[in-house]
Amino acid sequence: RVTGSTFTTNTAGDDGGGARFYGTAYVTASTFVSNTSMSGGGGASFNGGASVIVNSLFARNAAPVGVAVKVDSAAEVSLVHTTFAHSEPTEVVVTTGAAIR
């Protein structure tokens, strides 16, 4: 459980610039701003499990795919009152998921 947290200006060489979650996660009232991933999920990456993001903000994150959030094939993420703004691809062409993949 992540509540009222801020993830700012982090960088990951793999998935999840701001945070990388394994299994079920509950994220509420949290901010993911200006994070970068060299692989996917500039703001966050979810790997397996059924997760929920509530009342959170993803802004100005960067990654080649899933610029704000990357959800792997074994994961499920529900979004409730969550904002995505000003995310930028790190590649000239984003092949999948400009905000979420």
MARLO-958847 format. One line per field, with one value per residue: x, y, z of N, C-alpha, C, O in turn; chain. Coordinates in steps of 0.05 Angstrom, whole numbers. Example, Ala and Ser with C-alpha at 12.3 -4.5 7.8 and 13.67 -1.06 7.14 Angstrom:
BEGIN
nc1 <- (264	257);
nc2 <- (-114	-45);
nc3 <- (156	142);
cac1 <- (246	273);
cac2 <- (-90	-21);
cac3 <- (156	143);
cc1 <- (264	258);
cc2 <- (-66	1);
cc3 <- (156	157);
oc1 <- (285	268);
oc2 <- (-66	23);
oc3 <- (169	161);
chain <- (A	A);
END
This chain:
BEGIN
nc1 <- (17	12	9	-6	44	104	137	191	234	264	304	305	340	313	245	195	206	193	170	168	123	109	64	1	-19	-38	-48	-55	-74	-24	36	69	120	161	194	237	243	285	265	206	145	150	131	110	113	76	76	47	-9	-69	-79	-95	-103	-115	-141	-92	-33	1	52	93	128	175	188	203	160	93	91	74	52	66	37	45	33	14	-11	-63	-93	-133	-161	-179	-205	-155	-102	-69	-17	21	62	121	146	207	229	230	186	131	114	75	26	23	8	-9	10);
nc2 <- (-24	43	107	175	190	216	211	232	256	208	155	96	40	-1	-25	20	78	114	79	8	-43	-106	-159	-150	-83	-24	41	106	174	194	220	220	246	272	227	176	121	74	33	19	47	101	131	89	18	-42	-107	-165	-189	-156	-91	-25	44	104	170	197	226	228	257	290	246	200	152	98	63	56	107	136	95	26	-36	-102	-165	-202	-172	-131	-68	-22	42	100	163	186	224	237	272	311	273	247	213	177	161	173	152	125	60	32	49	109	136	95	28);
nc3 <- (0	-19	1	-5	-25	-58	-119	-150	-202	-211	-240	-280	-305	-325	-326	-296	-276	-233	-195	-184	-183	-156	-157	-123	-115	-80	-94	-72	-72	-91	-123	-185	-216	-267	-275	-304	-347	-379	-406	-399	-373	-347	-303	-269	-262	-267	-246	-250	-211	-184	-186	-158	-173	-144	-142	-159	-190	-252	-284	-333	-341	-372	-422	-469	-481	-455	-428	-382	-348	-344	-355	-344	-380	-343	-305	-276	-276	-243	-252	-216	-213	-230	-257	-318	-347	-393	-408	-439	-496	-500	-546	-617	-643	-611	-601	-573	-525	-507	-460	-424	-422);
cac1 <- (0	27	-11	5	73	113	160	200	260	278	310	310	351	293	218	188	223	185	166	162	107	106	41	-21	-11	-58	-35	-75	-65	5	44	92	127	188	210	245	251	298	250	177	133	165	121	109	109	61	83	31	-29	-91	-73	-113	-91	-137	-134	-64	-25	24	57	120	144	186	196	198	133	79	105	67	48	68	24	53	11	3	-22	-88	-93	-157	-156	-202	-198	-127	-96	-45	-12	47	82	135	161	236	236	216	159	122	100	52	21	33	5	-10	13);
cac2 <- (0	68	128	202	191	231	199	254	256	183	142	67	29	-21	-14	33	100	123	55	-17	-59	-135	-169	-131	-57	-3	67	126	202	196	236	209	269	275	203	166	93	69	10	24	56	123	136	65	-8	-61	-134	-186	-182	-137	-66	-2	70	122	199	201	242	220	280	295	222	194	124	91	51	60	131	142	70	2	-58	-126	-182	-217	-153	-116	-44	-6	70	115	191	189	242	234	297	319	252	249	189	181	153	189	139	106	39	24	61	136	142	70	4);
cac3 <- (0	-22	6	-1	-31	-82	-133	-168	-215	-209	-266	-279	-330	-334	-322	-271	-268	-206	-177	-198	-165	-161	-143	-119	-102	-77	-94	-69	-66	-95	-146	-200	-233	-278	-273	-330	-350	-404	-418	-400	-348	-336	-276	-253	-275	-251	-255	-237	-191	-190	-171	-160	-170	-137	-135	-162	-213	-267	-301	-343	-341	-398	-428	-497	-482	-429	-419	-354	-333	-360	-342	-359	-388	-320	-285	-282	-260	-244	-247	-206	-209	-234	-278	-334	-361	-403	-409	-464	-504	-503	-573	-637	-647	-590	-615	-557	-499	-502	-431	-410	-438);
cc1 <- (18	6	3	34	79	138	169	229	277	284	316	321	332	266	214	207	218	183	160	148	106	83	20	-11	-36	-45	-57	-62	-35	11	69	99	156	206	216	252	263	283	221	167	149	157	121	104	96	66	68	11	-50	-87	-94	-98	-115	-127	-105	-58	1	29	87	138	154	194	190	171	120	91	99	66	51	56	32	29	-1	-10	-48	-88	-119	-150	-181	-193	-168	-121	-70	-41	17	69	95	149	190	246	221	188	154	106	75	50	33	30	6	-6	9);
cc2 <- (25	90	155	205	206	217	220	251	231	172	113	58	8	-9	1	55	110	100	31	-35	-88	-145	-146	-106	-40	23	88	153	205	210	223	230	268	251	192	137	89	46	16	32	78	130	112	41	-27	-89	-155	-174	-162	-113	-44	24	90	150	205	216	231	243	282	271	216	164	118	78	55	84	137	116	47	-21	-83	-145	-198	-198	-141	-92	-29	23	84	143	196	205	236	259	300	298	253	222	196	173	171	178	121	85	30	41	88	144	116	47	-20);
cc3 <- (0	-19	10	-6	-56	-93	-154	-177	-210	-237	-262	-306	-342	-330	-296	-262	-240	-187	-194	-177	-174	-145	-140	-104	-100	-74	-92	-61	-69	-121	-158	-220	-241	-273	-301	-328	-378	-419	-421	-373	-335	-308	-258	-271	-256	-262	-239	-217	-201	-173	-176	-156	-166	-131	-137	-188	-225	-287	-308	-339	-369	-399	-457	-501	-455	-415	-390	-337	-353	-343	-357	-363	-365	-299	-295	-264	-265	-237	-238	-200	-210	-259	-291	-350	-369	-402	-437	-471	-506	-530	-593	-642	-624	-603	-599	-532	-494	-473	-415	-430	-420);
oc1 <- (36	-13	21	48	62	157	154	246	301	270	329	311	334	263	228	222	237	194	149	160	101	81	22	3	-53	-31	-75	-43	-22	-6	89	85	174	229	201	266	253	289	211	178	160	174	132	94	103	60	76	15	-49	-90	-109	-82	-132	-107	-93	-75	20	13	104	162	142	206	174	159	134	101	118	78	41	62	25	8	-23	-18	-54	-83	-127	-135	-202	-175	-157	-133	-50	-58	35	92	81	162	197	269	201	169	170	85	56	70	53	48	21	-17	11);
oc2 <- (28	92	157	220	210	213	224	244	233	179	105	67	1	16	-5	51	115	102	33	-42	-93	-140	-126	-108	-40	28	89	154	218	212	218	233	264	254	198	128	100	41	18	25	74	135	112	43	-29	-94	-162	-152	-154	-113	-46	26	91	153	217	219	224	248	276	274	225	154	132	82	56	82	143	114	47	-24	-86	-140	-208	-208	-142	-94	-24	28	81	147	209	201	230	267	292	304	258	210	218	178	183	194	103	91	21	46	90	157	114	48	-43);
oc3 <- (17	-35	27	8	-74	-78	-173	-161	-204	-256	-242	-327	-365	-331	-276	-244	-225	-165	-216	-157	-198	-121	-154	-84	-118	-54	-108	-46	-52	-139	-144	-241	-225	-268	-320	-309	-397	-443	-443	-352	-313	-291	-236	-293	-233	-286	-217	-207	-224	-149	-195	-137	-184	-117	-119	-205	-211	-305	-291	-334	-388	-380	-469	-522	-435	-393	-375	-316	-375	-319	-381	-352	-367	-278	-319	-240	-288	-218	-250	-184	-192	-280	-278	-365	-355	-396	-457	-454	-514	-537	-585	-645	-618	-615	-612	-519	-479	-462	-395	-452	-429);
chain <- (A	A	A	A	A	A	A	A	A	A	A	A	A	A	A	A	A	A	A	A	A	A	A	A	A	A	A	A	A	A	A	A	A	A	A	A	A	A	A	A	A	A	A	A	A	A	A	A	A	A	A	A	A	A	A	A	A	A	A	A	A	A	A	A	A	A	A	A	A	A	A	A	A	A	A	A	A	A	A	A	A	A	A	A	A	A	A	A	A	A	A	A	A	A	A	A	A	A	A	A	A);
END
